[in-house]
Amino acid sequence: MARAARTTRRTHAERRSATQAAILSASVKLLIEDGYAGFSASRVAARAGVSRGAQEHYYPKKIDLIGAATRFAMDEAVRHAESLAASAAQSSDPIKKFLADSEHFFFAPTYRALIEIMIAAHSDRVLARVINPIVQDARRSLNSIWADTLDAAGYPREKAQQFIELTHYMMRGLFLVGYWLPYQIDRSATMDAWRSLAPSILELGRPASRRRRSARADDRLMV
């Protein structure tokens, strides 16, 4: 009986996890396709194939659903970065791994959903209080993963942090131009050019004895 009870509890937990994942995945897809203006809890429930009651059991209000969807997307981004960073330890080109992870984040459809949320939060203080800490915590984790990885590869940590920040500013700009503005860009050529500049930014070959380390948190975090 005890074993059967444990199995039943695991089954309930698995079902609960699957239902939540379906709801959050549907939320992100709806934001990608229809934007924040077209987002509603009822449409998410229909898309996820669950009842409104089941959805409201986990996420009673729209803001709860948006917050959970944001965390869902950012947690996935952190997992992807951790996976690539782990493989970077065995790679002769950790910069390539970092740039691949950055492209995966900034040019995947999920980033459009995150931008929709961030734009809405800019004019909605209640939403901002929910969303901003989630994004800031995840961005700190993402930056730290790659700062640690590049540091372990022998690059000065301070320069690695600067390279990470500059890369992300550039990619946000590329996303804006490619998605919202009426211009065509050759993203591959831009990334190749940026990769060629990496050694000068990272000061490749700088003597280890002259490296400076910094544990200062970046206060200018964004999605």
DAGIGI-V365850 format. One line per field, one symbol per residue. phi: phi as a letter, one per 20 degrees, with the letter a starting at -180 (. if undefined). burial: + if it has 16 or more other C-alpha atoms within 10 Angstrom, else -. A space follows every 10 residues. Layout:
BEGIN
phi = ???
burial = ???
END
This chain:
BEGIN
phi = .fffffffff ffffffffff ffffffffff ffedmffeeb ffffgffemc fffffffecf cgffffffff fgffffffff fffffffffd decfffffff fffgffdegg fffffgffff ffdcfffffe fgffffffff ffffgeffff fffoegffff ffffffgfff fffffgffed decdceffff ffffffeggf felgnfggfd fddbdffeed fbf
burial = ---------- --------++ -+++++++++ ++--++--+- +--++-++-+ -+--++--+- ---+++++++ +++++-++-+ ++-++--+-- ---++-+++- +++++++--+ ++++++++-+ +-----++-+ ++-+++-+++ +++++++-++ +-+-++++++ +-+++-++-- ++-++--+-- ---------- +--------- -+-------- ---------- --+
END
